[in-house]
Amino acid sequence: MKLLATPPDLNKIARPNWIEINLDALCNNIQFIRSQIPASTKILLPVKADSYGHGSLACSFAAKFGGADYLGVAHISEGMLLRQYGMDLPILVLGPCTPSDFAYFVEYQLTAAITDIRTAMAFDQFLGETGTECKAHLAIDTGMNRYGFDAEDFNNIRAALSLKHLKFEGMFTHLATADMPGNPKTEIQIQRFTRLVDVLEAEGLRPEICHCSSSAGTLTHPESHFDMVRPGLTLYGYNCMGAIPTTLPIKPVMKIKSTIRHVHDVKPGETVSYGGYWAAQQLTRIATIAIGYGDGYLRGEYNKGFVFIRGQLCPILGRVCMDATMVDVSHIPDVQVGETVDVVNGELDFRISMESVAEEHHTIPYEITSRVARRLYRKYYWKNRLVRWDYLKEEFGVKDFKEYPLR
Ligand SMILES: Cc1ncc(COP(=O)(O)O)c(C=O)c1O
């Protein structure tokens, strides 16, 4: 086999499955959230898990352009990556930090979430010994019971906020049930947080940026807005209240596309795909499309859901395979190999929206977007044009950083 001396740029090789990331939609959604909150309230875009699978570099830079004030990641490595490419918005690492992270927080100018007093004191000591500084937000547990200081642990909260070197710019909590209308827990959590904010205010210890709400809280509980909101799902354009069409002027950021690879007919009595869970009742024209669970498309259910071809719904037949899914195209018999398939595109039809596809599989839109596999190519819409990453990099002034630091 004769290989080229330099490997080809695999990004230039056509791929049968891809996602389209509409960065204009992201900016539109930022503007919508902006219209729902007081002018002084900041917007944090969660870009953790590679922006829920939408691509954290492109989304972060577009969000900066679109008016986001802060970015949120889960792990320090995600924040470091953004800094390495030149992102200069403040970045809050929402997950707990450990002593081995301290130096990186300082070097990469990331904001740390502090979840317990031991870490707070160890970090403060580190900063004192090294003569350095770091911004932090105090994580408060008001009922999610995931991590953070207990909202009534006033002694430790005061002790942390009074530390000399760790600069507590903010304090936050996370609501567990805001997407369940009428669930009393949401109000209880907001009340606990509000009480703490008031106590600290009275004592002159209130951090400048108090925040509480992700998407559902932001939209349904204005009293939870405080100084910043963190609405991930809404900013990515999906309905946080479930698979019901939303009247909000938000637009989905991700579309998932595939290609027809094969078209054939199956006779009555023949079954399709692993396990033979779908059997033809009559002669049926099948299109085999290139997407499968190896691309992140969910396998859980069989004979469930649709894709869209030439503006028509085509039911999925049998099990989704690793690299293929079979669909019924009997009603559009002249479909051709190579044609584009809309796998997820809420703008075309709600039945193939991210919310509906998630519900078919008893999951949530977050899981579908964040599982999209790396082998799918990303195309970006920016200023109403479909562009490639190379163009965006120039447009956003993203630093050329050759080494991909995470393996
Ligand atoms: C701490 C925190 N803030 C904000 C968000 C964003 O939530 P949503 O995407 O539901 O708005 C999350 C999501 O997991 C989170 O863990």
PDBQT file of the ligand as one rigid body, heavy atoms in Angstrom, charges set to zero:
ROOT
HETATM    1  C1  LIG A 501     -24.266  23.571  38.106  1.00  0.00    +0.000 C 
HETATM    2  C2  LIG A 501     -25.026  23.628  36.811  1.00  0.00    +0.000 A 
HETATM    3  N1  LIG A 501     -25.445  24.821  36.369  1.00  0.00    +0.000 NA
HETATM    4  C3  LIG A 501     -26.141  24.929  35.228  1.00  0.00    +0.000 A 
HETATM    5  C4  LIG A 501     -26.433  23.815  34.455  1.00  0.00    +0.000 A 
HETATM    6  C5  LIG A 501     -27.226  23.983  33.199  1.00  0.00    +0.000 C 
HETATM    7  O1  LIG A 501     -28.432  23.286  33.252  1.00  0.00    +0.000 OA
HETATM    8  P1  LIG A 501     -29.487  23.386  32.074  1.00  0.00    +0.000 P 
HETATM    9  O2  LIG A 501     -28.789  22.881  30.876  1.00  0.00    +0.000 OA
HETATM   10  O3  LIG A 501     -30.600  22.512  32.500  1.00  0.00    +0.000 OA
HETATM   11  O4  LIG A 501     -29.881  24.796  31.935  1.00  0.00    +0.000 OA
HETATM   12  C6  LIG A 501     -26.028  22.556  34.896  1.00  0.00    +0.000 A 
HETATM   13  C7  LIG A 501     -26.348  21.377  34.085  1.00  0.00    +0.000 C 
HETATM   14  O5  LIG A 501     -26.068  20.265  34.297  1.00  0.00    +0.000 OA
HETATM   15  C8  LIG A 501     -25.297  22.459  36.111  1.00  0.00    +0.000 A 
HETATM   16  O6  LIG A 501     -24.882  21.276  36.588  1.00  0.00    +0.000 OA
ENDROOT
TORSDOF 0
